Amino acid sequence: MSADSRIEAITRRIVERSKPTREVYLERVRGQISKGVHRSTLSCGNLAHGFAACSAGDKATLSADQVPNLGIITSYNDMLSAHQPFETYPALIREAAAQAGGVAQVAGGVPAMCDGVTQGQPGMELSLFSRDVIAMAAGIGLSHNMFDAALFLGVCDKIVPGLVIAALTFGHLPSIFVPAGPMTSGLPNDEKSRIRQLYAEGKVGRAELLDAESKSYHGPGTCTFYGTANSNQMLMEIMGFHMPGASFINPNTPLRDALTREATRRALAITAQGNEFTPAGEMIDERSIVNGVVGLHATGGSTNHTLHLIAMARAAGIHLTWQDISDLSDVVPLLARVYPNGLADVNHFHAAGGMGFLIKQLLKAGFLHDDVRTVYGQGLAAYTIDPQLAADGTVTRQPSPEDSADPKVLARIETPFQPNGGLKMLTGNLGKAVIKISAVKPERHVVEAPAIVFHDQQELQDAFKAGNLDRDFVAVVRFQGPKSNGMPELHRLTPPLGVLQDRGHKVALLTDGRMSGASGKVPAAIHVTPEAVDGGAIARIKDGDMIRLDAIAGTLEVLVEAAEFAARPVVVPDLSANEFGMGRELFAPLRRVAGPADQGASVLF
């Protein structure tokens, strides 16, 4: 299947732009492959340390370099619902590897924090940089050079992007991502959102709020709304890092375990000792990255990936830009309605046809590159399937259905929910930003209103509770960028802004911080670059300045005479409170060297 000419054109310009860095990257990957990825490159002392705790049989096979060894990088902890199921995976993987004639060892663990737990708390200021820490921690685990392939166990917001950066840094190794799946459906997300807004208005108490939240987040697995965590799973499948159909199978089910065993066997098959050597650095190319962006738009995925996809691509020497992402959004139709872009959750999405149906529809119209390599083999068409459990406990796959089981959740390519992905880049005299409008009503795509300036989330909360925000306005929440305080998500702002919007006011958010995939119905120009602490124009805005956010034209302007605006001094408030508490002291060096949002907000690139 050939790709749409517009998709091809954007892909070609990414290829051309990336040539210098991509060629250097591939040369390094191939050089590492030529040196050998086996334990024969280690000294006897190295090797003895590496298998000291193994069984006698594994020691013998590893010392003779007879069989491939899989390195497991795990983000297991039992506080995070999404990662708790990984507790049993190493034993399952070791057993499956042994049955297939291989060995598996846990190479290392990586941290995994939960944005849901830290939302609105000081710990959230560590969240974005945890992505790069995860990449470095995974690199330490793989640095022992004991492994022929890697299995990455991760799900949530910064964990998967960090693991992808590590997988591509160790691009000479084949890598498969092994998910845990979403929790079963609980309280509907729209009902949870309704109670949050009632709490923000003081109409229900904390007990009612906690009851609703507990019924929403109630068991093992990923949260069921379509935020960054589930966008991660979609990306890993559409980019070819997952086994086909693996993304949205619930934890602790026979099919989930069968998929994990299958991933283990496949990882052994794609090592240099197998018949289908598939090093991750060669497998993932510009077409794979474009496929990921297309999937993001077609599903209304998380805006966090305007940061993460850029950083992930750079780990493979590929230069993706916000303009590429925005231009792809103009081409790709929205095919999924999953909360906050609809009422359904990811379990409903999977039941309606899931990833197999989505990929089939996108391939049919040429919106995806089929001619890519994946961990499953050649071609993305192999992912247009529905995974099922066979009678013998293995995975079987049936062709994905031609029709959606629920057209209100998952649409055919001929009848999309909207003609574009709803993720746009904004430019103007305030710099660059991104906005997600797939959940924003069309009449709110343009907002022109006076600014009210805040320097943290609490200031806006206090103003709302005091009744000072019952009017049209653009909330300017600044000094929230990577260098200021680590670029926390600002979801605590969604309930009060949603209440004000529901009262009939024109409201919008303008920030150099983040909002992610759950930003919802309020227009939000986020990731403003340059950020305020770097002297960005957002730092010159005053209360009362007219701001025009136009998601149709793709512009973001302060309507102040240019000379006057340029002459305003940039006054940086006291940010010392961001420097300590909950580990923020440890991240001070990262804040100092963080790159801008439009380059991935990374400390690594």
C-alpha positions in Angstrom: 0.0 0.0 0.0 1.4 3.4 -0.9 1.2 6.4 1.4 -0.9 9.5 0.6 1.2 12.0 -1.3 0.9 14.6 1.5 2.2 12.1 4.0 5.0 11.2 1.6 6.0 14.8 1.2 6.2 15.5 4.9 8.1 12.2 5.4 10.6 13.2 2.6 11.3 16.6 4.2 12.0 14.9 7.6 14.3 12.5 5.8 16.2 15.3 4.1 16.4 17.4 7.3 17.6 14.4 9.3 20.3 13.1 6.9 23.4 14.4 8.6 22.4 13.2 12.1 20.6 10.0 10.9 23.6 8.8 8.9 26.0 9.4 11.9 23.5 7.5 14.1 23.2 4.5 11.8 27.0 4.4 11.3 27.4 4.1 15.1 24.7 1.4 15.4 26.2 -0.7 12.6 29.6 -0.2 14.2 28.4 -1.6 17.5 26.7 -4.5 15.7 30.0 -5.4 14.0 31.8 -5.4 17.3 29.4 -8.1 18.5 26.5 -8.1 20.9 27.4 -11.4 22.5 29.1 -12.2 25.7 32.2 -13.3 23.8 33.3 -9.7 23.9 33.5 -9.8 27.7 36.5 -11.0 29.7 36.1 -14.0 31.9 35.9 -11.8 35.0 33.2 -9.7 33.3 31.2 -12.7 32.4 31.6 -14.4 35.8 30.1 -11.4 37.5 27.3 -11.2 34.9 26.0 -14.7 35.5 27.1 -15.3 39.1 23.5 -15.6 40.4 22.2 -17.7 37.5 21.4 -21.4 37.6 24.1 -23.9 36.7 22.4 -24.6 33.4 22.1 -20.9 32.5 25.8 -20.4 33.5 26.8 -23.1 31.1 24.9 -21.8 28.2 25.9 -18.2 28.8 29.6 -19.0 29.2 29.5 -21.0 26.0 27.6 -18.2 24.2 25.3 -20.9 22.9 21.9 -19.1 23.3 20.6 -15.6 23.3 20.1 -13.7 26.6 17.3 -11.2 27.0 17.8 -8.2 29.1 14.6 -7.1 31.0 14.3 -3.5 31.9 11.3 -3.1 34.2 9.5 -0.1 35.7 7.7 -2.3 38.2 6.5 -0.9 41.4 3.4 -1.8 43.4 2.2 1.8 44.1 1.3 2.5 40.4 -1.7 0.6 39.2 -0.4 0.6 35.6 3.0 -1.0 36.6 1.9 -3.2 39.5 1.1 -6.1 37.1 4.8 -6.2 36.0 5.7 -7.9 39.3 5.1 -11.3 37.8 6.5 -10.6 34.4 10.2 -11.5 35.0 9.4 -15.1 36.1 7.0 -15.5 33.2 9.6 -14.2 30.7 12.4 -16.4 32.2 10.1 -19.5 31.9 9.1 -18.6 28.3 12.7 -17.9 27.3 13.9 -21.2 28.8 11.2 -23.1 26.9 12.3 -21.4 23.7 15.9 -22.2 24.3 17.1 -18.9 25.6 17.9 -17.1 28.9 16.4 -13.9 30.4 17.7 -11.7 33.2 16.4 -8.5 34.8 19.0 -6.1 33.6 17.8 -3.2 35.7 14.9 -1.2 37.0 13.8 2.3 36.2 11.8 4.8 38.3 8.2 5.2 37.4 6.3 8.1 38.9 2.6 8.7 38.5 1.3 12.1 37.3 -2.0 11.2 38.8 -0.6 11.0 42.3 1.6 14.1 41.9 -0.9 16.3 40.0 -0.8 19.8 41.5 1.9 18.7 44.0 5.6 19.6 44.3 6.6 16.1 43.0 5.0 16.9 39.6 8.0 19.2 39.0 10.2 16.1 38.7 7.9 14.4 36.2 9.1 15.6 32.8 12.7 15.2 33.7 12.0 11.7 35.0 11.8 10.7 31.3 15.4 11.5 30.7 16.4 9.9 34.1 14.5 6.7 33.0 16.5 6.7 29.7 19.8 7.0 31.6 18.7 4.3 34.2 17.8 1.9 31.4 21.2 2.7 29.7 23.0 1.7 32.9 21.1 -1.6 33.0 22.0 -2.4 29.4 25.6 -1.2 29.7 26.8 -4.5 31.0 26.7 -5.8 27.4 25.3 -9.2 28.5 22.3 -9.1 26.2 21.3 -10.0 22.7 17.9 -8.2 22.9 15.9 -6.2 25.4 12.4 -6.4 26.7 11.0 -3.1 28.1 8.3 -3.3 30.7 6.6 0.2 30.9 3.3 1.9 30.4 2.8 5.4 31.7 3.5 9.0 30.8 7.3 9.5 30.9 8.3 5.9 31.3 7.7 4.7 27.7 9.3 7.7 26.1 12.3 7.3 28.4 12.5 3.6 27.5 12.2 4.4 23.8 15.1 6.8 24.1 17.1 4.1 25.8 16.1 1.4 23.2 17.2 3.7 20.4 20.4 4.7 22.2 21.2 1.0 22.3 19.9 0.7 18.7 22.2 -2.3 17.9 19.9 -4.4 20.1 16.5 -5.7 19.1 13.9 -4.3 21.5 10.3 -5.3 22.2 7.9 -3.3 24.5 5.7 -5.5 26.7 2.7 -3.7 28.1 0.5 -4.5 31.1 -2.8 -3.2 29.7 -5.6 -0.9 31.0 -7.6 -1.5 34.2 -11.2 -2.6 33.7 -13.8 0.2 33.3 -15.0 1.9 36.4 -16.9 5.1 37.0 -17.4 6.8 33.6 -14.9 9.5 32.9 -17.5 12.2 32.2 -19.1 11.5 35.6 -15.8 11.8 37.3 -15.2 15.1 35.5 -18.7 16.3 36.6 -18.0 15.6 40.2 -14.6 17.4 40.0 -16.3 20.5 38.7 -18.9 20.3 41.5 -16.1 20.0 44.0 -14.4 23.1 42.5 -17.6 25.0 42.9 -18.0 23.8 46.5 -21.2 21.9 45.8 -19.8 18.5 46.9 -17.3 17.7 49.6 -14.0 15.9 49.7 -15.7 12.6 50.7 -17.8 12.6 47.5 -14.8 13.6 45.4 -12.6 10.8 46.8 -15.4 8.3 46.3 -15.7 9.2 42.7 -12.0 9.2 42.1 -11.7 5.8 43.8 -14.4 4.3 41.6 -12.6 5.7 38.5 -9.1 4.4 39.5 -10.0 1.1 41.1 -7.7 -1.7 40.2 -4.5 -2.9 38.4 -3.8 -1.4 35.0 -3.5 1.9 33.2 -6.1 4.6 33.8 -8.8 4.2 31.2 -9.0 7.7 29.8 -7.0 8.5 26.7 -4.1 10.5 28.2 -0.4 10.1 27.7 -0.2 6.6 29.1 -2.7 5.1 26.7 -1.3 7.3 23.9 2.0 5.6 24.7 0.5 2.2 24.1 -1.0 3.2 20.8 2.3 4.6 19.7 4.3 1.5 20.6 1.9 -0.6 18.5 1.6 1.7 15.5 5.4 2.2 15.4 6.0 -1.6 15.5 7.5 -2.0 19.0 4.6 -4.1 20.3 3.4 -7.5 19.2 0.3 -7.0 17.1 -2.8 -6.4 19.2 -0.9 -6.2 22.5 -1.8 -2.7 23.6 -5.2 -2.8 25.3 -5.6 -6.3 26.8 -6.5 -6.1 30.5 -3.9 -7.2 33.1 -4.0 -10.6 34.8 -5.8 -12.4 32.0 -4.8 -15.5 30.1 -4.5 -13.5 26.8 -2.3 -10.9 28.5 0.1 -13.6 29.7 0.0 -15.3 26.4 1.1 -12.1 24.6 4.0 -11.7 27.1 5.2 -15.2 26.4 4.9 -14.6 22.7 6.9 -11.4 23.0 9.6 -13.3 24.8 9.8 -15.9 22.0 9.8 -13.3 19.4 12.6 -11.3 21.0 14.8 -14.5 20.9 13.9 -14.9 17.2 15.0 -11.4 16.2 18.4 -11.5 17.8 21.6 -11.8 15.7 21.5 -15.5 16.6 18.0 -15.9 15.2 16.8 -15.8 11.6 15.3 -12.3 11.5 17.8 -9.9 13.2 16.0 -6.7 13.8 18.1 -4.0 15.7 15.8 -1.3 17.0 18.0 1.5 15.6 17.5 0.3 12.0 13.9 -0.8 12.5 12.7 2.6 13.6 13.1 5.2 10.9 11.5 8.3 9.6 8.4 6.4 8.4 8.0 4.8 11.8 8.0 8.2 13.4 5.5 9.6 11.0 3.3 6.6 11.6 3.4 7.4 15.3 2.4 11.0 14.7 -0.4 9.9 12.4 -1.7 7.5 15.1 -1.6 10.4 17.6 -3.8 12.6 15.4 -6.2 9.8 14.4 -6.9 9.0 18.0 -6.8 12.5 19.5 -3.8 11.6 21.6 -1.8 13.4 24.2 -0.2 16.8 23.6 2.7 15.6 25.8 3.9 13.8 22.7 4.7 17.1 21.0 7.6 16.9 23.4 8.2 13.1 23.7 8.0 12.2 20.0 10.6 14.9 19.2 12.9 13.6 21.9 12.4 10.0 20.9 13.1 10.8 17.3 16.3 12.6 18.2 17.6 9.5 19.9 17.5 7.9 16.5 19.1 10.9 14.7 15.7 12.0 13.3 14.7 15.7 13.4 10.9 16.0 13.9 9.4 19.4 14.4 6.2 21.0 15.7 5.5 22.1 12.1 5.7 18.5 10.9 3.3 17.4 13.6 0.9 20.3 12.8 1.0 19.7 9.1 0.3 16.0 9.6 -2.7 17.0 11.8 -4.1 19.0 8.9 -4.1 15.8 6.8 -5.1 13.0 9.2 -8.8 12.7 10.2 -9.9 11.9 13.7 -11.3 8.4 13.9 -11.6 7.8 17.6 -13.7 9.4 20.3 -12.2 8.4 23.6 -12.4 10.5 26.8 -11.7 13.4 26.9 -12.5 13.6 23.2 -15.7 11.5 23.8 -17.5 9.5 26.5 -15.9 6.1 25.9 -12.8 4.8 27.6 -10.0 2.7 26.1 -11.8 -0.6 26.9 -14.7 0.6 24.8 -12.2 1.6 22.1 -10.6 -1.9 22.1 -14.1 -3.5 22.0 -15.1 -1.4 19.1 -12.2 -2.7 17.0 -9.2 -1.2 18.7 -5.8 -0.8 17.1 -6.3 -3.4 14.4 -9.4 -1.6 13.0 -7.7 1.8 13.4 -4.6 0.7 11.5 -6.6 -1.0 8.8 -8.6 2.2 8.2 -5.5 4.4 8.1 -3.7 2.0 5.7 -6.7 1.9 3.4 -6.5 5.6 2.8 -2.7 5.8 2.6 -2.3 7.7 5.9 0.3 5.2 7.2 3.5 3.8 5.8 3.0 0.1 5.4 6.6 -0.5 4.2 8.1 -0.4 7.6 9.9 -3.0 9.7 8.4 -4.0 13.0 9.3 -6.5 15.8 6.8 -8.8 14.1 8.3 -8.6 10.7 7.9 -6.5 7.5 4.9 -4.4 7.0 2.3 -2.7 9.2 -0.5 -4.6 7.5 0.3 -7.5 9.9 -1.1 -5.3 12.7 -4.6 -5.1 11.2 -5.8 -8.0 13.4 -7.8 -8.9 16.5 -5.8 -10.9 19.0 -7.5 -13.9 20.6 -6.6 -16.8 22.9 -6.2 -20.2 21.3 -7.4 -23.4 22.9 -3.7 -24.3 23.6 -3.1 -21.0 25.5 -1.2 -19.3 22.7 -2.1 -16.2 20.8 -4.1 -16.5 17.6 -5.1 -13.5 15.4 -8.1 -13.0 13.2 -8.4 -10.2 10.6 -9.8 -7.0 12.0 -13.5 -6.5 11.2 -14.4 -4.3 8.3 -16.9 -2.3 10.4 -16.6 -0.8 13.8 -18.6 -2.4 16.6 -19.4 1.0 17.9 -19.3 3.9 15.3 -19.7 6.4 18.1 -16.3 5.4 19.4 -14.3 4.3 16.4 -15.2 5.5 12.9 -14.4 4.2 9.4 -12.1 6.3 7.3 -15.0 7.3 5.0 -16.9 8.9 7.9 -14.4 10.5 10.3 -15.5 12.5 13.4 -13.6 15.4 12.0 -11.4 16.0 8.9 -8.2 16.7 10.9 -6.4 15.6 14.1 -7.1 18.7 16.0 -3.5 19.3 17.1 -2.1 22.5 15.8 1.0 24.7 16.2 0.3 28.4 17.0 2.8 31.1 16.1 2.8 34.9 16.5 4.4 37.6 18.6 4.2 35.4 21.7 6.4 32.7 20.2 5.3 29.2 19.4 2.8 27.0 21.2 0.6 23.9 20.6 -3.1 23.5 21.1 -5.3 20.4 21.0 -8.9 21.2 19.9 -10.3 17.8 19.2 -12.4 18.1 22.4 -13.0 21.9 22.1 -16.3 23.0 20.6 -15.8 24.9 17.2 -17.2 28.1 18.6 -14.4 28.2 21.1 -11.6 27.8 18.6 -11.0 31.5 18.6 -10.8 33.4 21.8 -10.0 37.1 22.2 -10.0 38.4 25.7 -8.0 40.3 28.3 -5.2 38.6 30.1 -5.1 37.8 33.8 -1.5 36.9 34.7 -0.6 34.2 37.3 2.8 32.8 38.3 1.5 29.5 39.7 -1.6 27.3 39.7 -2.6 28.2 43.3 -2.9 31.9 42.4 -5.6 31.0 39.8 -7.3 28.7 42.2 -7.4 31.4 44.9 -8.8 33.9 42.4 -11.5 31.5 41.3 -12.6 30.7 44.9 -12.7 34.4 45.7 -15.1 35.0 42.8 -12.7 37.2 40.9 -12.8 35.3 37.6 -16.5 35.5 36.5 -15.7 37.2 33.2 -14.1 36.7 29.8 -10.3 36.3 30.1 -7.2 34.5 29.0 -5.4 32.9 32.0 -1.7 33.5 31.5 0.1 31.0 33.8 3.8 31.6 33.2 7.2 30.5 34.7 6.0 26.9 34.3 8.5 25.9 31.6 11.3 23.3 31.8 13.9 25.7 33.2 11.6 27.5 35.6 10.2 24.5 37.5 10.5 21.4 35.4 7.3 22.1 33.3 4.6 20.5 35.5 1.2 19.5 34.1 -1.4 22.0 35.1 -4.6 19.9 35.3 -5.7 21.5 38.6 -6.7 24.4 36.3 -9.1 22.4 34.3 -12.1 22.2 36.7 -12.2 26.0 37.5 -11.7 27.0 33.9 -14.3 24.4 32.9 -16.8 25.9 35.4 -16.3 29.4 34.1 -16.7 28.3 30.5 -19.9 26.5 31.4 -21.2 29.7 32.9 -20.9 31.3 29.4 -17.6 33.1 29.7 -15.0 33.1 27.0 -11.9 31.6 28.7 -8.6 30.2 27.5 -5.3 29.2 29.0 -1.9 30.4 27.8 1.1 28.8 29.5 4.7 27.7 29.1 3.7 24.6 31.1 2.0 21.4 30.1 -1.6 20.0 30.1 -1.3 16.6 28.3 -4.0 14.5 26.7 -6.6 15.1 29.4 -6.8 18.9 28.8 -10.3 18.6 27.5 -12.8 21.2 26.5 -11.0 24.5 27.4 -8.8 26.0 24.7 -5.3 25.9 25.9 -2.2 27.3 24.2 0.5 25.3 25.9 4.3 24.7 25.8 4.8 28.4 24.9 8.4 28.8 23.6 10.6 30.6 24.4 9.5 30.1 28.0 9.2 33.1 30.4 12.4 32.4 32.4 14.4 32.6 29.1 13.0 36.0 28.4 10.1 34.8 26.2 7.4 37.2 25.2 5.0 35.5 27.6 7.0 37.2 30.4 6.0 40.7 29.1 2.2 40.2 29.2 0.4 42.4 31.7 -3.1 42.1 33.2 -5.6 43.6 30.7 -3.5 43.0 27.6 -5.8 41.7 24.9 -4.8 38.2 23.8 -6.0 36.6 20.6 -5.8 32.8 20.3 -6.9 31.6 16.9 -6.8 27.9 16.5 -8.2 28.1 13.0 -5.6 30.5 11.6 -2.9 29.0 13.9 -1.9 32.3 15.5 -1.2 33.5 19.0 -0.9 37.2 19.5 -0.8 39.9 22.2 -2.6 42.9 20.8 -0.2 45.5 22.0 1.7 48.0 19.9 5.0 46.3 19.0 7.4 48.9 20.2 5.7 49.3 23.6 5.6 45.5 24.1 9.3 45.0 23.2 10.3 47.8 25.6 8.7 46.2 28.6 11.2 44.7 31.0 11.1 41.0 31.8 10.8 40.7 35.6 11.4 37.2 36.9 9.6 36.5 40.1 11.1 34.7 43.1 11.3 31.1 42.0 13.2 29.9 45.0 10.3 27.8 46.2 10.8 25.6 43.2 14.3 24.7 44.2 13.7 22.5 47.2 11.3 19.9 48.6 10.2 16.5 47.3 13.6 16.0 45.6 13.5 19.2 43.6 17.0 20.0 44.9 18.4 16.9 43.0 17.0 18.2 39.7 18.5 21.7 39.8 21.2 20.8 37.3 18.6 19.4 34.9 16.6 22.6 35.0 19.6 24.6 34.2 20.4 22.7 31.0 16.9 21.8 29.8 16.2 22.4 26.1 13.2 24.3 24.8 9.8 22.6 24.5 9.8 22.7 20.7 13.0 20.6 20.8 11.7 18.0 23.2 12.4 19.8 26.6 15.2 17.3 27.1 18.5 17.4 29.0 19.9 14.8 26.7 19.7 16.5 23.2 
